[in-house]
Every structure is written in C-alpha cells, then in structure tokens.
C-alpha cells in the first residue's frame, strides 16, 4: 500500500513527525519533491533533529529511505545531515538516491541570493537554498542528473560548456559578477560523484517492484498545498509540486492508482514562513504569545530560524488544501499549543468585496479577503500525555470535531505534543 503524507496549507504542519511515527509499520519512505529550503523537525529517543534533505524515516532501522527523482538534491546537506545523525548515535540508516535525481549546484544557491538582492522589496522571501534556480535549470534542460556524474569526462565537459554559456550571460550582464569556471564545476561534480556513489541506484524499478509485492510505502512531501506553483498562492510559491498526485512522478516507479491513502496534515492554528497571502494572520503580542507556545520551543523556521508568521486556524485554506491533495485522512497537529487560551478564534469563511465566500480564491482575489471568525471555548489545561481521544477535555474534542466538520475529511490522528509518543489515534 502506498500512503502519501502531505501538508494542507503553507507547510510546517508537522509532516516529519507523522512520517516518523507511521514509518514504524512501513517498508520504504520516499522524499518525492523539494529540497533543503524547508525542514522537518523530529523528536525521538535520539534527541531533536531538523531534517532538510534526508527522508523522515532515517531513525527506523526496518525501512529503506529513498530520495526520489523529483528532489532537489543538495549533496552538502545530504552528507552533513547523515554525519550528524551518526555522530549523535543514530544507527546508519538504509539510504538510496535515485540515479535520475538532479543536484543543486553552488551556483544555484549563489544565483538565488543574487536574485533576491536584485528584487529587493519585491523579493519572494527565499531561503536562498537555490531551489528556484535549480528547478528553472531542470525544466530548461540544463541541470545535472546524478547519473551524469558517472558519464565520460568529455561528455560531461560538453554539458558544462553548454550550461556556462547560458549562465555566464546572467552572471556578467545582470548580476555583474565574475563568470563561472568550467573546471571548478567539473571538480565539484566529481566531489559529488564520490560522495553519492554508495547510495545511487535505479530507485524507480525498486519502487515499482515494491508496489507489485504489496510493500507499504510512505511518500513524504515538503511544504503544503498553498505553496504549489499551480494551485497555491502564486507567485509566492515553491518551485515543485507538494501535492500527493505529484508523488507518483517525483518518486518514480509508482503508478498514480497505487496511492491509496493521502494523510493531509493540518495544524491546529496557522503559521507560514516567507511572503504571500495569509488571510487569518495575527500580529503583535497575540502573535508572539502563540509563536512562543507553538511547535517545539517556538515557531521558528527549521531551515532559516526566522520567526514564522502566525494566524488562527484557517478552515477555508485548510479545506481547499485537503481538496487539492485528495485527502483521505487528516492528521491534526500541535493541538496542545492552544491550551493557554480562554477562547480560540477560528477562520470559517472569507469576506471578499463585502460578500461571504467559503471557497479559496486565486491570489488576485485573495489579496482582498478578510477573515470571518468564529470563537470557540478553550480548554485551559495541558493535554500532553493523553493517549486516548475520549480522555481529552470536552472543549478540546469540540475543537477537533468542529475542524473535522468544516474540512469534510475524517481526522484520524491528533498530535498533542512534539515527541514521537505524543499521538492519539481516532477511529
């Protein structure tokens, strides 16, 4: 059975924890898109970890972890994260990298920073991880697949010359920088070749065979529905699709019909990193208090460390996110963070040009939307440590069931704390 674990809204919903928990009864975990521009925070018996490149199943010894062909592979982050895991006592995970995956080059990261600086006040709030230039090059067909690293030198140098012929126009004319050096690029690719060699394989065939054998496969997405370049808050989106449907492409070897369960992660409140429309956003002391109490140790980006933008649960956005993901289940996370509130506002609809709407509009209209809030009673206690849903305070259960009714998708998992064991299953 193939399950996808994806985000409903802006990302940072707690997908890493849900993947880590469900990996216990799985055979493979596959990262199918995105790169090091976002992180998954996981807390387990080994400590607290922020993964950016490695799949969230690396703490389980019973599974194979796969970096699929749809990923923007930062070799530096891959090797650094793996070294950190081993240094902190995590047993060496079973890791494989798709031979069709493409690598993030140093010039992608540099170009990302240069472009953000050029755009200045109109920048996208990029993490400067090279993601947009990487995917631009991929679809312009001037990227480097992992398999290219093992090609003959003459063939690879010919590719490099083609790339630098295009890139150096940008570097010299737009950014007024020194041109890229072909020999430096080749040397870097050879470094990557040596570092990746033990892990590279035909993962598409591996996954196809696993599906045929009935193995349990988790597809792990990065970010969330609202960051999708087609269906999200364009142009303030990411450069790959975080939708479950893309899992069949970005993992490779998995037929679309094989994805039978789509667990869409919804946060009990809202948060976002970077620019873009955020209708239920709150500010000032109200936002700072929620930020301090949220997540594990506060709502700060796992990749950037930036304070996340905060807001109340936006059921319009979350319902839309579940719809475009094709959610079969919802994992409702960080419910415990709201225990300090006497009353909890929830965004149940938008006001657009004086009219109430219940659907999530495209960005041009979204800019004019205001939140319509409904206030629910808080439960005013710590719900950490509770394992049985029926033991939750009545107002906490009411909050979950109110969200479930508006989402139109069953909430089957409730996360009530940062650790692996802080989890409640609902039938």
C-alpha positions in Angstrom: 0.0 0.0 0.0 1.2 3.5 -0.8 0.5 6.3 1.6 1.3 10.0 1.0 1.9 12.4 3.9 1.5 15.9 2.7 0.7 19.4 4.0 -2.6 21.2 3.8 -1.5 24.8 3.9 1.8 26.7 4.0 4.0 23.9 5.3 5.4 23.5 8.8 2.4 21.4 9.8 4.3 18.6 11.4 4.7 16.2 8.5 8.1 14.9 9.7 6.7 13.7 13.0 3.7 11.9 11.3 6.1 10.3 8.8 8.4 9.2 11.6 5.5 7.7 13.6 4.0 5.8 10.6 7.4 4.6 9.4 7.3 2.0 12.2 5.0 -0.1 10.2 6.3 0.7 6.7 8.9 -0.8 4.4 10.0 2.4 2.5 9.9 6.1 3.0 10.4 8.3 -0.1 11.0 12.0 -0.4 9.4 12.9 -3.7 10.0 16.7 -4.2 11.5 19.9 -2.8 15.0 20.4 -1.4 16.7 22.0 1.6 14.5 25.0 1.7 12.3 23.6 4.4 12.9 21.2 7.3 11.1 18.5 9.2 11.6 18.6 13.0 11.6 15.2 14.7 12.0 14.3 18.4 12.7 10.8 19.4 14.9 8.7 21.7 18.0 10.0 20.0 17.1 13.7 20.5 15.7 16.6 18.5 16.6 16.8 14.8 15.8 19.1 11.9 15.9 17.2 8.7 16.2 19.1 5.4 17.3 16.6 2.9 17.0 13.1 4.4 13.7 11.3 4.5 12.0 11.3 7.9 12.3 7.5 8.1 16.0 7.6 8.8 15.5 6.8 12.5 13.9 3.5 11.8 16.1 0.5 11.1 13.3 -1.6 9.5 12.9 0.6 6.4 14.6 1.8 3.2 14.8 5.6 2.8 14.7 6.9 -0.8 15.5 10.3 -2.2 13.4 10.3 -5.4 14.0 11.8 -8.8 11.8 14.8 -8.0 14.0 16.1 -5.2 16.4 19.0 -5.5 19.4 17.2 -4.0 21.9 19.2 -2.0 24.8 16.8 -1.7 26.4 19.0 1.0 23.3 18.9 3.2 22.8 15.2 2.4 26.3 14.3 3.7 26.2 16.7 6.6 22.9 15.5 7.9 24.0 11.9 7.6 27.2 12.6 9.5 25.2 14.5 12.2 22.9 11.5 12.7 25.8 9.1 13.1 27.7 11.4 15.5 24.6 11.6 17.7 24.2 7.8 18.0 21.6 7.1 15.3 22.4 3.8 13.7 23.4 4.1 10.0 20.1 4.3 8.0 19.4 2.4 4.8 19.6 5.2 2.2 19.2 5.2 -1.5 19.4 8.1 -4.0 17.7 8.0 -7.4 20.1 7.9 -10.4 17.6 10.3 -12.1 17.7 12.8 -9.2 19.3 16.2 -10.0 21.9 18.0 -7.9 21.7 21.5 -6.6 24.9 23.3 -7.7 26.8 26.0 -5.7 25.8 28.5 -8.5 22.2 27.7 -7.9 22.5 28.9 -4.3 24.5 31.9 -5.3 22.1 32.9 -8.0 19.2 32.5 -5.5 20.8 35.1 -3.2 21.7 37.4 -6.1 18.2 37.4 -7.5 16.6 38.1 -4.1 19.0 41.0 -3.6 18.1 42.3 -7.1 14.4 42.1 -6.4 14.9 43.9 -3.0 11.5 44.8 -1.6 9.7 42.7 -4.2 11.7 39.5 -3.3 9.9 36.2 -2.6 11.4 35.6 0.9 13.5 32.8 -0.5 15.6 30.7 1.9 18.4 31.1 -0.6 18.8 27.3 -0.9 19.0 27.5 -4.7 15.6 26.0 -5.2 14.1 28.3 -7.9 17.3 28.4 -10.0 17.6 24.6 -9.6 14.1 23.9 -10.9 14.4 26.6 -13.6 17.5 24.8 -14.9 15.9 21.4 -14.6 13.0 22.4 -16.9 15.3 24.4 -19.2 17.1 21.1 -19.5 20.5 22.4 -18.3 20.6 20.5 -15.0 22.8 17.6 -13.9 21.3 14.2 -13.1 23.1 12.1 -10.6 23.7 9.6 -13.4 25.6 12.3 -15.4 28.3 12.3 -12.7 29.3 8.9 -13.8 29.5 9.7 -17.5 32.7 10.1 -19.5 34.7 13.4 -18.8 34.4 14.6 -22.4 30.6 14.2 -22.4 30.3 15.9 -19.0 32.6 18.8 -20.1 30.4 19.4 -23.1 27.4 19.7 -20.9 29.2 22.1 -18.6 30.2 24.3 -21.5 26.6 24.5 -22.6 25.5 25.4 -19.1 28.2 28.1 -18.5 27.5 29.6 -22.0 24.0 30.4 -20.7 24.7 31.1 -17.1 27.6 33.5 -17.7 25.4 35.9 -19.6 23.3 36.3 -16.4 26.4 36.4 -14.2 28.2 39.1 -16.1 25.4 41.2 -17.6 22.7 41.0 -15.0 24.5 40.4 -11.7 27.9 41.9 -12.7 29.8 39.0 -11.3 32.8 37.0 -12.5 31.9 34.2 -14.9 31.6 30.6 -13.8 34.7 28.4 -14.4 34.1 25.2 -16.2 37.0 23.4 -14.4 35.6 24.3 -11.0 32.2 23.0 -11.9 33.7 19.7 -13.1 35.7 19.4 -9.9 32.6 19.9 -7.8 30.7 17.3 -9.8 33.5 14.8 -9.2 33.2 15.5 -5.4 29.5 14.8 -5.6 30.2 11.6 -7.5 32.5 10.3 -4.8 30.1 11.2 -2.0 26.9 9.8 -3.7 28.4 6.6 -5.2 27.5 4.3 -2.3 23.8 5.3 -2.5 22.9 5.7 -6.1 20.6 3.2 -7.7 17.6 2.7 -10.0 15.0 3.6 -7.4 12.2 3.7 -10.0 12.5 0.0 -10.6 13.0 -0.6 -6.9 9.7 1.2 -6.0 7.8 -0.4 -8.9 8.8 -3.8 -7.6 7.9 -2.8 -4.1 4.4 -1.8 -5.2 3.9 -5.1 -7.0 5.0 -7.0 -3.9 2.5 -5.1 -1.7 5.1 -3.3 0.4 4.0 -0.3 2.5 5.5 2.8 1.1 5.3 6.3 2.6 5.6 9.3 0.2 6.9 12.3 2.1 6.1 15.7 0.8 7.6 19.1 1.6 5.7 22.3 2.3 2.0 22.3 1.7 -0.9 22.8 -0.8 -0.8 26.6 -0.8 2.9 26.6 -1.9 2.0 24.6 -5.1 3.0 26.5 -8.2 -0.3 25.7 -10.0 -2.8 25.6 -7.2 -1.2 27.7 -4.5 -0.7 31.4 -3.7 1.2 32.1 -6.9 3.7 33.7 -7.3 4.7 33.3 -3.6 5.0 29.5 -4.0 7.7 26.9 -4.2 9.2 25.6 -7.4 8.0 21.9 -7.2 4.6 20.4 -6.5 4.0 19.4 -2.9 0.7 17.6 -3.9 0.2 13.9 -3.3 -0.6 13.5 -7.0 3.0 14.5 -7.9 4.3 11.7 -5.6 3.8 9.2 -8.5 6.1 11.4 -10.6 8.6 12.6 -8.1 9.1 9.2 -6.5 9.2 7.3 -9.8 8.0 3.8 -10.4 4.7 4.3 -8.5 1.5 4.3 -10.6 -1.0 7.0 -9.6 -3.6 4.5 -8.7 -1.3 2.8 -6.2 -1.6 5.9 -3.8 -4.5 4.6 -1.7 -4.2 6.8 1.4 -3.4 10.5 1.5 -2.8 11.7 5.0 -3.0 15.5 4.9 -1.5 17.3 7.9 -3.4 20.3 9.3 -2.1 22.4 12.1 -4.5 23.4 14.9 -3.5 27.0 14.2 -1.7 28.6 11.2 1.9 29.5 10.5 3.9 30.5 7.5 7.5 31.3 6.6 8.2 33.8 3.8 6.0 36.2 1.8 2.5 35.5 0.4 -1.2 35.9 1.2 -2.2 34.8 4.7 -5.8 35.8 5.5 -6.0 34.7 9.1 -2.7 36.2 10.1 -2.4 37.8 13.5 0.2 40.3 14.8 1.9 41.9 17.8 1.7 40.4 21.3 -1.1 38.0 20.3 1.1 36.5 17.6 4.2 36.4 19.7 2.5 34.5 22.5 1.2 31.9 20.1 4.7 31.7 18.4 6.4 31.1 21.8 4.0 28.3 22.7 3.8 26.6 19.3 5.8 23.8 17.9 8.7 22.6 20.0 10.4 25.5 21.6 8.6 28.0 19.4 7.5 28.7 15.8 10.8 29.4 14.1 11.8 28.1 10.6 13.7 24.7 10.8 15.8 25.9 7.9 16.2 29.6 8.4 15.5 30.1 12.1 13.2 33.0 11.0 10.1 33.7 13.2 7.1 32.2 11.5 4.1 34.4 10.7 1.3 33.3 12.9 -2.5 33.1 12.5 -5.6 31.3 13.7 -6.8 28.1 12.1 -8.0 28.9 8.6 -10.6 26.3 7.7 -11.1 27.9 4.2 -7.5 27.4 3.3 -7.2 24.0 5.0 -10.4 22.7 3.3 -9.0 23.8 0.0 -5.7 22.2 0.8 -7.3 18.9 1.6 -9.4 19.1 -1.6 -6.4 19.6 -3.9 -4.4 17.0 -2.1 -7.2 14.5 -2.4 -7.1 13.9 1.4 -8.5 10.6 2.7 -7.4 11.3 6.3 -6.3 14.4 8.3 -3.6 14.4 10.9 -4.4 17.3 13.2 -1.2 18.6 14.9 0.0 20.8 17.7 -3.3 20.9 19.5 -1.5 21.1 22.8 -0.2 24.6 22.0 -3.6 26.2 22.3 -4.2 25.1 26.0 -3.4 28.6 27.3 -6.3 30.3 25.6 -9.7 31.2 27.2 -11.2 31.5 23.7 -9.9 30.3 20.3 -10.8 32.2 17.2 -11.2 30.1 14.0 -11.5 31.5 10.4 -14.6 29.8 9.0 -15.1 31.9 5.8 -13.8 35.0 4.0 -15.3 38.3 3.2 -14.5 39.3 -0.4 -15.7 42.7 -1.6 -18.4 42.7 1.0 -19.6 39.2 0.3 -19.1 36.0 2.3 -17.3 33.2 0.4 -16.4 29.7 1.6 -14.0 28.8 -1.2 -10.3 29.6 -1.5 -9.9 32.1 -4.4 -6.8 32.8 -6.6 -4.3 35.3 -5.4 -5.6 38.4 -7.2 -8.9 38.0 -5.2 -7.3 36.5 -2.1 -5.4 39.8 -1.5 -8.8 41.5 -0.9 -10.1 38.9 1.5 -10.7 39.4 5.2 -11.3 36.6 7.7 -14.7 35.8 9.2 -14.0 34.4 12.6 -16.0 32.1 14.9 -14.8 31.9 18.5 -14.7 28.5 20.3 -14.1 28.0 24.1 -10.6 27.0 25.1 -9.9 24.1 27.4 -7.3 25.9 29.6 -5.2 22.9 30.5 -2.2 20.8 29.4 -3.3 17.9 27.3 0.2 16.4 26.8 0.5 12.8 27.7 -3.1 11.9 26.8 -3.2 8.7 24.6 -7.0 8.2 24.4 -9.1 10.6 22.4 -12.0 10.2 24.9 -9.8 11.5 27.7 -9.3 14.9 26.1 -11.2 17.8 27.7 -14.7 18.3 26.2 -13.7 21.6 24.6 -10.6 20.1 23.0 -12.7 17.4 21.4 -15.2 20.0 20.3 -12.4 22.0 18.6 -11.2 18.8 16.8 -14.7 17.9 15.7 -15.5 21.5 14.6 -12.5 21.4 12.4 -13.4 17.9 11.1 -16.9 19.1 10.1 -15.6 22.1 8.2 -12.8 20.1 6.5 -15.1 17.3 5.3 -12.4 14.8 5.9 -12.0 12.4 8.9 -9.4 13.5 11.4 -7.8 10.1 12.3 -4.7 11.3 14.0 -4.3 14.0 16.7 -0.8 15.1 17.7 -0.7 16.5 21.3 3.0 17.2 21.8 6.3 17.2 20.0 7.6 13.7 20.8 7.0 10.6 18.8 4.8 9.1 21.5 2.6 12.2 21.8 0.0 10.9 19.4 -3.7 10.0 19.6 -5.5 7.7 17.0 -9.2 8.2 16.3 -11.3 5.6 14.5 
